[in-house]
Each structure stands twice: as C-alpha cells, then as structure tokens.
C-alpha cells in the first residue's frame, strides 16, 4: 500500500509497517510493536487484501490500540465465499496467461523447485492483472515476496476461516469498522458485507463502482477512494473541547 501511504502522508502522520514474521501471531506482534514504538495509539488502521484480514485480527487482539479499522479489498470471512475466487481470476486471463498461471502454480507445489519467491511474484503479477478493472498503472511484479512466509501465514489464515475462528473474533473488536470494496473485485462483496454486518457491532460497507481489488490503481475509482479515506480519517480525529 505504499502509494496509499504516500498520498495520505501529505495531511496525516502515516506508518507503513512491513510484516516479515512467518505466523499470524508473529505478524500481529510486529504490528503491535510498530504502533506502540512509532505511533500515537489509538490510531486508524488501514489494511488491504491479507493486510485487511490481519488488521481485523489485530483489532480483536489489541482493541485498545485501534480507533477505527478500514478494510480495503479484504479477503472473505467465511469459507463458502472463497470457493470461486480463483476461478473468477483465471477466467479473466488470456489462454496463454492461464497456461502460465497453471505452470507457476505447479512450480510452487513442486518440492524440488527453486527460486519460489520469484515464481510467487510472477503469479501475483498475473493475479493483479486479473483483479484490476481499468488500471491507470499496473505494477505486476511484487517489490518484496517471500514464498515461505506466504505459505505459512496463508495456510494458518485459511484454517482460521475454515474453522469459523476468524469471524468469531468480531465481538472483540470495539472500534468502528469500514469496508471499502470494488464491484469488480474477485473476492465477492457479500463475503465481506454479509458476515461482518452481522458480527461486528459498528460496521459500514462501501462498494466502489468500476473498481477492482486495488482501488488506488483504478482510473475510474481512485479519486473517490482517496476522498473516502480522507473523510474517514477526518471523522476519526480526536475532538478537542473549546475553553
């Protein structure tokens, strides 16, 4: 989310922690350390994709540190909603790209394969292309990618979702939660809106038209996206009493 951090930094103090731990608990602790050491909690936590789900988990584990949680292009919170995500993504690729995606996925599953960080980055680039509706710019190569971390953390996250434990964290979240989601995002909107509307005490869902998984790259949605973020941040500023 570096472009988002740069855009918001013009008017707000911004932290953009990088998670390198190979477990969810480790990534939660990394985030807690960054917020406590360098931030002024409670603060507004903005996460995208897996970062949104990590923010959800973090806000349940450390509710005293989060003033508001903003989920951008979040993953889904119930296993049933995840069933067709990859199918939707692959259907948006050309035949040649579909073949390449299959080859890359097979390489990641091959215990003897090497350089899996690069392979994962290439596969991620294809998925970024499939996820976008009308991108103004498309960076299809991840700047930093670790296959061992991805495999370990995502396997753990999938089990949390499958068991219902992920959604079960919702009652521990004490702050307002806002989800911003593109209507072209392959992660189905109902997989976020429906379960969180029922489980989170203070929840709002905003659907952006003509928008994919990463709103800040979308030609037709990025201005509205940044306007929404600025409004949510402004509304979250501590109120000062006049003498």
C-alpha positions in Angstrom: 0.0 0.0 0.0 3.0 2.3 -0.5 1.1 4.6 -3.0 -1.7 5.0 -0.4 0.7 5.8 2.4 2.4 8.5 0.2 -0.9 10.0 -0.8 -2.2 10.2 2.8 1.1 11.4 4.2 0.5 14.9 2.8 -2.1 15.5 5.5 -1.5 12.8 8.1 1.2 11.0 10.0 1.5 7.6 8.4 3.2 4.3 9.4 3.6 1.6 6.8 4.9 -1.5 8.7 6.2 -4.5 6.7 5.4 -7.9 8.1 8.2 -10.5 7.9 7.1 -13.0 10.6 6.0 -16.4 9.4 3.0 -16.8 11.6 -0.1 -14.7 12.2 0.8 -14.3 15.9 4.2 -13.0 14.8 2.8 -10.5 12.3 0.3 -9.3 14.9 3.2 -8.7 17.3 5.3 -6.9 14.6 2.3 -4.6 14.0 1.8 -4.0 17.7 5.5 -3.1 18.2 5.4 -0.7 15.3 2.3 1.1 16.6 3.4 1.3 20.2 7.0 2.3 19.3 6.4 4.7 16.5 2.7 5.7 16.6 0.3 7.5 18.9 -2.4 4.9 19.6 -5.3 4.5 19.3 -4.9 5.1 15.6 -6.7 4.4 12.4 -5.6 1.1 10.9 -5.9 0.6 7.1 -5.3 -2.8 5.5 -5.6 -4.1 2.0 -6.2 -7.8 1.0 -4.5 -10.0 3.5 -3.5 -6.8 5.3 -7.2 -6.1 5.9 -7.7 -9.5 7.4 -4.6 -9.1 9.6 -6.0 -5.7 10.7 -9.2 -7.5 11.6 -7.3 -10.0 13.7 -5.1 -7.3 15.2 -8.1 -5.1 16.2 -9.6 -8.1 18.1 -6.4 -8.9 19.8 -5.4 -5.3 20.7 -8.7 -3.2 20.7 -7.1 -0.5 22.8 -4.7 0.4 20.0 -7.2 0.9 17.2 -9.5 3.9 16.8 -11.0 2.8 13.5 -10.4 -0.2 11.2 -10.6 0.3 7.4 -10.7 -2.8 5.2 -9.7 -2.2 1.6 -10.4 -5.1 -0.8 -10.5 -7.5 2.1 -10.4 -11.3 1.7 -13.6 -13.0 2.6 -14.5 -14.2 6.2 -16.4 -17.4 5.5 -15.1 -20.5 3.6 -18.2 -20.7 1.4 -17.5 -17.3 -0.1 -13.9 -18.3 -1.1 -14.9 -21.2 -3.4 -14.9 -19.3 -6.7 -12.3 -16.6 -6.2 -9.5 -18.3 -8.1 -11.9 -19.5 -10.8 -13.1 -15.9 -11.4 -9.5 -14.7 -11.6 -8.3 -17.3 -14.0 -11.4 -16.7 -16.3 -10.2 -13.1 -16.8 -6.8 -14.1 -18.2 -6.0 -14.9 -21.8 -5.4 -18.6 -22.7 -1.6 -18.0 -22.7 -1.8 -16.3 -19.3 -4.0 -19.2 -17.9 -1.3 -21.7 -19.0 1.4 -19.6 -17.4 -0.6 -19.3 -14.2 -1.0 -23.1 -14.1 2.7 -23.7 -14.7 3.7 -21.2 -12.0 1.2 -22.8 -9.5 2.6 -26.2 -10.3 6.2 -24.9 -9.7 5.2 -23.6 -6.3 3.8 -27.1 -5.4 7.0 -28.8 -6.5 9.2 -29.5 -3.5 12.3 -29.6 -5.8 11.7 -26.3 -7.4 13.9 -23.3 -6.6 13.6 -19.5 -6.6 10.0 -19.8 -5.4 10.0 -16.1 -4.3 10.3 -15.0 -7.9 7.7 -17.6 -9.1 5.2 -16.3 -6.5 5.9 -12.7 -7.5 5.2 -13.6 -11.2 2.0 -15.4 -10.3 1.0 -12.5 -8.1 1.5 -10.2 -11.0 -0.9 -12.2 -13.2 -3.5 -12.2 -10.4 -3.1 -8.4 -10.0 -3.9 -8.0 -13.7 -6.9 -10.3 -13.3 -8.1 -8.3 -10.3 -8.0 -4.9 -12.0 -10.9 -3.3 -13.8 -9.5 -0.2 -15.5 -6.0 0.4 -14.1 -4.2 3.7 -14.7 -1.0 1.8 -14.0 -0.3 -1.8 -13.3 2.7 -3.0 -11.4 2.6 -6.7 -12.0 5.8 -7.5 -10.1 5.7 -7.6 -6.3 8.5 -5.5 -4.8 9.2 -8.0 -2.0 7.9 -11.5 -1.9 8.6 -14.5 0.3 7.1 -17.8 -0.6 7.8 -19.4 2.8 6.1 -16.6 4.7 3.2 -16.5 2.3 2.7 -20.3 2.5 2.9 -20.4 6.3 0.8 -17.4 7.1 -1.9 -18.0 4.5 -2.3 -21.7 5.4 -2.9 -20.6 9.0 -5.4 -17.9 7.9 -7.3 -20.4 5.8 -7.7 -22.7 8.7 -8.9 -19.8 10.9 -11.5 -19.1 8.3 -12.5 -22.7 7.7 -13.0 -23.3 11.5 -15.0 -20.1 12.0 -12.5 -18.8 14.4 -11.7 -15.8 12.2 -15.3 -14.4 12.2 -15.5 -15.4 15.9 -13.0 -12.7 16.7 -15.6 -10.0 15.7 -17.1 -9.4 19.1 -13.7 -8.5 20.5 -13.4 -5.5 18.1 -14.5 -2.3 19.9 -13.9 0.3 17.1 -15.9 1.2 14.0 -15.1 -1.0 11.0 -15.4 0.3 7.4 -15.0 -1.9 4.4 -14.3 -0.3 1.0 -14.6 -2.9 -1.8 -14.6 -2.8 -5.6 -17.5 -4.2 -7.5 -15.1 -6.0 -9.9 -13.0 -7.5 -7.0 -13.0 -11.3 -7.5 -13.4 -11.6 -3.7 -17.3 -11.4 -3.6 -18.6 -8.4 -1.8 -21.2 -10.5 0.0 -18.4 -12.5 1.5 -17.4 -9.4 3.5 -20.6 -7.4 3.8 -22.9 -10.2 5.0 -20.9 -11.8 7.7 -19.4 -8.6 9.1 -22.7 -6.8 9.2 -24.0 -9.5 11.5 -20.9 -10.0 13.6 -19.3 -6.5 14.0 -21.1 -4.1 16.3 -20.3 -0.9 14.3 -19.8 -1.8 10.6 -20.3 0.0 7.3 -19.8 -1.3 3.8 -18.9 0.9 0.8 -19.0 -0.5 -2.7 -17.0 1.3 -5.4 -18.2 1.1 -9.0 -15.9 0.1 -11.8 -13.2 -0.9 -9.3 -11.1 -4.0 -8.8 -9.1 -5.3 -5.9 -6.7 -2.4 -5.5 -8.8 0.9 -5.7 -5.8 3.2 -5.8 -4.7 1.9 -9.2 -8.1 2.2 -10.8 -8.6 5.0 -13.2 -12.4 5.4 -12.5 -12.4 4.8 -8.8 -9.1 6.1 -7.2 -10.3 9.7 -6.7 -13.4 8.5 -4.9 -11.4 6.0 -2.9 -8.9 8.6 -1.6 -11.8 11.0 -0.9 -13.4 8.3 1.2 -10.2 7.6 3.1 -9.6 11.3 3.9 -13.2 11.6 5.1 -12.9 8.6 7.3 -9.6 9.8 8.7 -11.0 13.3 9.3 -14.0 11.9 11.1 -11.7 9.8 13.4 -9.6 12.8 14.6 -9.9 13.3 18.4 -12.3 16.1 19.2 -11.0 19.0 21.1 -13.1 21.0 23.6 -13.2 24.7 23.3 -12.3 26.5 26.5 
